[in-house]
């Protein structure tokens, strides 16, 4: 009984009984209410008290929620039921001029049930990768089939900079900027709407990584539901080189080299290569590296260009690469095909299966 009386008087005391548990500003005029699913309310104010000059000015204020007229007065109580209550709230003067506006987003507190993004099996919600060690990386995700949303905010920082990181957004370019003592990140949403690209402008590729990068993406739905998804990583954990460059030298030899996007010098950023040759008919001729009868896979350590002798009756040669100094991802397979061979005796002048070298400067 005492608890019931206390909760009844909470609105008059302007104290929240239990819901929302907290509230904070995501962006100017964007308010986040963290709720636990129970009933509650939160008060919005149209004008500051010191700006109300006349008694009847309060009565002339009209509140609208998502365009529909709701109430009158300088304050408005946002009703919270489960995950409902979010919306665009505007207050207007007597002539319908907009005096103030607030977008209210609802975030459910400590729930394991995610509604906006899908989680692939044995993977995280965010999948991040980097082409090299320049400080640029990309993170992508998969929208839930029934709840496609959009990015509301991006925060990128080093783990030691949690309390000192300041983030803002350029509304004209939709570019987020997060600055701190150890990092200066810029992030933008890709045209697809399901991935972001970020760059740490203070990153030095020659220095050993001492701080992990922490990326948080806030996404919202048209129902004003907000969720956050985070990923923690070193660049060395997510680096995935672009495809290896490979081409035919002649009818018996192919040549490959580092991806053009990989860091230089290659002696400081070495790659390890894997290669195999495809014989017989290819099952998927557009991608002969997949599902075809292959020779034994050969691992090659090289600091630049490799020449590789092609065996007789080989239809294609496939090659991929990974960072030689850490356990990171392999690149996608590259291949060269339509190899027309000379007679077998023409191979006698090639005494190697593969030969790698650094070209002259």
C-alpha positions as CSV (number, residue, x, y, z in Angstrom):
1,X,0.0,0.0,0.0
2,X,2.8,2.4,0.9
3,X,4.6,1.6,-2.4
4,X,1.3,2.4,-4.3
5,X,0.9,5.7,-2.6
6,X,4.5,6.6,-3.3
7,X,4.2,5.9,-7.0
8,X,1.0,7.9,-7.3
9,X,2.7,11.0,-5.9
10,X,5.8,10.5,-8.0
11,X,4.6,12.6,-11.0
12,X,3.7,15.5,-8.7
13,X,7.1,15.3,-7.0
14,X,8.7,15.2,-10.5
15,X,10.6,12.0,-9.5
16,X,10.6,8.8,-11.6
17,X,9.5,5.8,-9.6
18,X,11.3,3.3,-11.8
19,X,10.8,4.0,-15.4
20,X,12.7,5.4,-17.3
21,X,15.7,4.1,-15.5
22,X,17.9,6.8,-17.0
23,X,17.8,9.4,-19.8
24,X,20.6,11.1,-21.8
25,X,21.1,13.2,-24.9
26,X,22.3,11.4,-28.0
27,X,22.4,14.5,-30.2
28,X,20.9,18.0,-29.8
29,X,17.1,17.5,-29.6
30,X,17.5,13.7,-29.5
31,X,16.6,12.3,-26.1
32,X,17.2,8.6,-25.2
33,X,15.0,7.0,-22.5
34,X,16.3,3.8,-21.1
35,X,13.3,1.7,-20.0
36,X,12.8,-1.7,-18.2
37,X,9.4,-2.5,-19.8
38,X,7.2,-1.3,-16.9
39,X,4.8,1.6,-17.0
40,X,6.3,5.1,-16.5
41,X,6.5,8.6,-17.8
42,X,9.0,11.4,-18.5
43,X,8.4,15.1,-18.6
44,X,9.3,17.3,-21.6
45,X,9.5,21.1,-21.3
46,X,8.8,23.4,-24.2
47,X,10.2,26.7,-22.9
48,X,12.5,27.5,-20.0
49,X,10.7,29.0,-17.0
50,X,12.5,32.3,-17.3
51,X,11.2,32.8,-20.9
52,X,7.5,32.5,-19.9
53,X,6.5,36.2,-19.6
54,X,2.7,35.9,-19.5
55,X,0.4,33.6,-17.6
56,X,-1.6,32.8,-20.7
57,X,1.4,32.0,-22.7
58,X,1.5,28.5,-21.2
59,X,-2.1,27.8,-22.1
60,X,-1.4,28.9,-25.7
61,X,1.4,26.2,-26.2
62,X,0.2,23.1,-28.1
63,X,2.0,19.8,-28.1
64,X,2.1,17.4,-31.1
65,X,3.3,13.9,-31.2
66,X,4.2,12.7,-34.7
67,X,2.1,15.5,-36.1
68,X,-1.0,14.7,-34.0
69,X,-2.2,17.2,-31.5
70,X,-1.9,15.8,-27.9
71,X,-1.9,18.4,-25.2
72,X,-1.6,22.0,-24.0
73,X,0.8,23.7,-21.7
74,X,4.5,24.2,-21.2
75,X,5.2,20.6,-20.1
76,X,4.2,17.2,-21.6
77,X,4.3,13.8,-19.9
78,X,5.7,11.1,-22.3
79,X,3.8,7.9,-21.4
80,X,6.0,4.8,-21.4
81,X,4.5,1.3,-21.9
82,X,6.9,-1.5,-22.5
83,X,9.0,-0.2,-25.4
84,X,6.4,2.3,-26.6
85,X,6.6,6.1,-26.0
86,X,9.1,7.2,-28.6
87,X,8.3,9.7,-31.2
88,X,8.8,13.2,-32.6
89,X,7.4,15.7,-30.0
90,X,6.9,19.3,-31.1
91,X,5.5,22.3,-29.2
92,X,3.9,25.2,-31.0
93,X,2.7,28.7,-30.3
94,X,-0.8,30.0,-30.9
95,X,0.0,30.7,-34.6
96,X,1.5,27.2,-34.9
97,X,5.1,28.3,-35.1
98,X,7.5,25.6,-33.8
99,X,8.9,26.6,-30.4
100,X,10.8,23.5,-29.6
101,X,11.2,19.9,-30.7
102,X,12.5,16.6,-29.3
103,X,12.9,13.2,-30.8
104,X,12.5,10.6,-28.1
105,X,14.1,7.2,-28.6
106,X,13.4,4.2,-26.5
107,X,16.3,1.9,-25.4
108,X,15.5,-1.3,-23.5
109,X,17.7,-1.8,-20.4
110,X,20.0,-4.9,-20.3
111,X,18.0,-7.1,-22.5
112,X,19.4,-10.1,-24.4
113,X,16.7,-9.8,-26.9
114,X,17.8,-7.8,-29.9
115,X,15.3,-6.7,-32.4
116,X,17.0,-4.6,-35.1
117,X,20.0,-6.5,-36.3
118,X,20.5,-10.2,-36.9
119,X,23.4,-12.2,-35.5
120,X,24.9,-14.8,-37.8
121,X,25.9,-18.1,-36.3
122,X,29.3,-18.0,-34.5
123,X,29.8,-14.4,-35.4
124,X,29.2,-11.0,-33.8
125,X,26.5,-8.5,-34.8
126,X,29.2,-6.3,-36.3
127,X,31.7,-7.7,-38.8
128,X,34.7,-5.5,-39.1
129,X,37.7,-5.7,-41.5
130,X,40.6,-3.6,-42.7
131,X,42.4,-3.7,-46.1
132,X,45.7,-2.7,-44.5
133,X,47.3,-1.0,-41.5
134,X,46.6,2.6,-42.6
135,X,44.0,3.1,-39.8
136,X,41.0,2.7,-42.0
137,X,38.4,-0.1,-41.3
138,X,34.9,-1.1,-42.3
139,X,32.1,-2.6,-40.2
140,X,28.9,-4.2,-41.7
141,X,25.8,-5.8,-40.3
142,X,22.6,-7.5,-41.3
143,X,19.2,-5.9,-40.7
144,X,16.4,-8.0,-39.2
145,X,14.0,-9.0,-42.0
146,X,11.1,-7.2,-40.3
147,X,12.9,-4.2,-38.7
148,X,15.1,-2.4,-41.2
149,X,16.4,0.7,-39.5
150,X,19.1,3.3,-40.0
151,X,22.2,4.6,-38.2
152,X,21.4,7.1,-35.4
153,X,25.0,7.6,-34.0
154,X,28.5,6.3,-34.3
155,X,31.2,6.3,-31.6
156,X,34.8,5.2,-32.3
157,X,37.5,5.4,-29.7
158,X,40.5,3.6,-28.2
159,X,39.6,1.7,-25.0
160,X,41.6,4.1,-22.7
161,X,39.7,7.1,-24.0
162,X,36.1,6.3,-22.8
163,X,35.6,9.3,-20.6
164,X,37.6,11.8,-22.8
165,X,36.1,11.0,-26.2
166,X,33.9,13.7,-27.7
167,X,31.8,12.8,-30.7
168,X,29.8,15.0,-33.0
169,X,28.1,14.7,-36.4
170,X,28.2,17.0,-39.5
171,X,24.5,16.9,-40.6
172,X,25.3,18.0,-44.1
173,X,27.7,15.2,-44.8
174,X,26.5,12.7,-42.3
175,X,30.1,12.2,-41.0
176,X,30.8,11.4,-37.4
177,X,33.9,12.7,-35.7
178,X,35.3,11.4,-32.4
179,X,38.3,13.0,-30.9
180,X,40.4,12.2,-27.8
181,X,44.0,12.2,-26.6
182,X,44.9,9.0,-28.5
183,X,42.7,9.0,-31.5
184,X,40.9,11.2,-34.1
185,X,38.3,9.1,-35.8
186,X,36.0,10.0,-38.6
187,X,33.2,7.6,-39.7
188,X,30.5,7.7,-42.3
189,X,27.6,5.4,-43.4
190,X,28.1,3.7,-46.7
191,X,25.5,4.1,-49.4
192,X,24.1,0.6,-48.8
193,X,23.0,1.8,-45.3
194,X,24.3,-1.5,-43.7
195,X,27.9,-0.6,-43.2
196,X,30.2,2.1,-42.0
197,X,33.8,3.2,-42.9
198,X,36.0,4.8,-40.3
199,X,39.5,6.3,-40.3
200,X,41.8,6.9,-37.3
201,X,43.8,9.9,-38.5
202,X,46.3,9.6,-35.7
203,X,47.1,6.0,-36.4
204,X,50.7,5.1,-37.2
205,X,51.1,1.9,-39.2
206,X,54.7,1.4,-38.2
207,X,53.9,1.5,-34.4
208,X,52.9,-1.6,-32.4
209,X,49.2,-1.5,-31.5
210,X,48.8,-1.0,-27.7
211,X,45.2,0.0,-27.5
212,X,42.2,-1.8,-29.0
213,X,39.6,0.1,-31.0
214,X,36.1,0.2,-29.6
215,X,33.3,0.9,-32.1
216,X,29.7,1.4,-31.1
217,X,26.9,1.8,-33.7
218,X,23.5,3.1,-32.5
219,X,20.7,2.1,-34.8
220,X,17.0,3.1,-34.7
221,X,13.8,2.0,-36.3
222,X,10.8,4.0,-37.6
223,X,9.1,3.0,-34.3
224,X,11.7,5.0,-32.4
225,X,13.4,2.0,-30.9
226,X,17.1,2.4,-30.3
227,X,19.8,-0.3,-29.9
228,X,23.6,-0.2,-29.7
229,X,26.0,-2.7,-31.0
230,X,29.7,-2.7,-30.2
231,X,32.9,-4.3,-31.5
232,X,36.4,-4.4,-29.8
233,X,39.5,-5.2,-31.9
234,X,43.1,-4.6,-32.9
235,X,43.6,-3.8,-36.6
236,X,45.9,-6.9,-36.7
237,X,42.9,-9.0,-35.7
238,X,40.6,-7.8,-38.5
239,X,43.1,-7.1,-41.4
240,X,42.1,-8.8,-44.6
241,X,44.2,-8.0,-47.7
242,X,42.6,-7.2,-51.0
243,X,42.8,-9.8,-53.8
244,X,46.3,-10.6,-55.0
245,X,47.3,-9.3,-58.4
246,X,47.9,-12.2,-60.8
247,X,48.5,-12.4,-64.5
248,X,50.1,-14.6,-67.2
249,X,53.7,-14.1,-68.2
250,X,53.5,-16.6,-71.0
251,X,51.9,-20.0,-71.6
252,X,53.8,-21.7,-68.9
253,X,54.4,-19.1,-66.2
254,X,52.1,-16.9,-64.1
255,X,53.2,-14.0,-62.0
256,X,51.6,-12.5,-58.9
257,X,52.3,-9.6,-56.6
258,X,51.0,-7.8,-53.5
259,X,47.6,-6.1,-53.6
260,X,48.1,-2.4,-54.6
261,X,46.3,-1.3,-51.4
262,X,48.8,-3.2,-49.1
263,X,51.2,-1.2,-46.9
264,X,54.8,-0.6,-48.1
265,X,57.6,-1.5,-47.7
266,X,56.6,-5.1,-48.1
267,X,59.7,-6.2,-46.1
268,X,58.1,-4.5,-43.1
269,X,54.6,-5.7,-43.9
270,X,55.2,-9.2,-45.4
271,X,52.4,-11.5,-46.7
272,X,52.1,-15.2,-46.9
273,X,50.6,-16.7,-50.0
274,X,48.7,-19.9,-50.7
275,X,48.3,-21.2,-54.2
276,X,47.0,-24.2,-56.1
277,X,46.4,-25.3,-59.7
278,X,43.0,-26.4,-61.1
279,X,42.9,-29.4,-63.4
280,X,40.2,-30.9,-65.5
281,X,36.8,-29.4,-66.0
282,X,35.8,-26.6,-63.6
283,X,32.5,-26.9,-61.8
284,X,32.1,-23.2,-61.5
285,X,34.1,-21.7,-64.4
286,X,33.4,-18.1,-63.3
287,X,35.1,-18.9,-60.0
288,X,37.4,-21.9,-60.6
289,X,38.9,-21.6,-57.2
290,X,35.7,-22.9,-55.6
291,X,34.6,-26.5,-56.0
292,X,37.1,-27.6,-58.6
293,X,39.5,-30.5,-58.7
294,X,42.7,-28.9,-57.3
295,X,46.4,-29.8,-56.9
296,X,48.0,-29.7,-53.5
297,X,47.9,-26.2,-51.9
298,X,51.4,-24.7,-51.7
299,X,52.3,-22.0,-49.1
300,X,54.8,-19.4,-50.3
301,X,56.5,-16.6,-48.3
302,X,57.4,-13.7,-50.4
303,X,58.3,-10.0,-50.1
304,X,57.1,-9.0,-53.5
305,X,56.7,-10.6,-57.0
306,X,56.5,-14.4,-57.5
307,X,56.8,-16.4,-60.7
308,X,55.0,-19.7,-60.7
309,X,55.4,-22.5,-63.2
310,X,52.2,-23.9,-64.5
311,X,51.9,-27.7,-64.9
312,X,50.6,-29.4,-68.0
313,X,46.8,-29.5,-68.6
314,X,46.1,-26.9,-65.8
315,X,43.0,-24.9,-66.4
316,X,43.6,-22.2,-63.8
317,X,45.9,-21.0,-61.0
318,X,44.5,-19.6,-57.7
319,X,46.3,-17.6,-55.1
320,X,45.4,-15.7,-51.9
321,X,47.3,-13.9,-49.1
322,X,47.3,-13.1,-45.4
323,X,49.5,-11.1,-43.0
324,X,52.6,-13.2,-42.4
325,X,53.1,-11.9,-38.8
326,X,49.7,-12.4,-37.3
327,X,46.7,-14.8,-37.3
328,X,44.3,-12.8,-39.4
329,X,42.0,-13.4,-42.3
330,X,42.9,-14.7,-45.8
331,X,42.1,-12.6,-48.8
332,X,39.6,-13.7,-51.3
333,X,41.0,-16.0,-54.0
334,X,42.4,-14.5,-57.2
335,X,42.8,-16.6,-60.3
336,X,44.0,-16.6,-63.9
337,X,42.7,-19.1,-66.4
338,X,42.5,-20.0,-70.1
339,X,46.1,-21.2,-70.0
340,X,47.2,-22.7,-73.4
341,X,50.4,-24.7,-73.0
342,X,53.4,-25.2,-75.3
343,X,54.7,-28.7,-75.8
344,X,56.3,-30.4,-72.7
345,X,59.8,-29.9,-74.0
346,X,59.4,-26.1,-73.8
347,X,59.3,-26.4,-70.0
348,X,62.9,-27.6,-69.8
349,X,64.4,-24.1,-69.4
350,X,62.3,-23.6,-66.2
351,X,64.1,-25.4,-63.3
352,X,61.7,-24.0,-60.6
353,X,58.1,-24.5,-59.5
354,X,58.0,-21.0,-58.1
355,X,60.5,-18.2,-57.7
356,X,60.0,-15.0,-55.7
357,X,62.1,-11.8,-55.8
358,X,62.0,-8.2,-55.1
359,X,62.1,-6.1,-58.3
360,X,64.8,-3.4,-58.7
361,X,63.9,0.1,-57.5
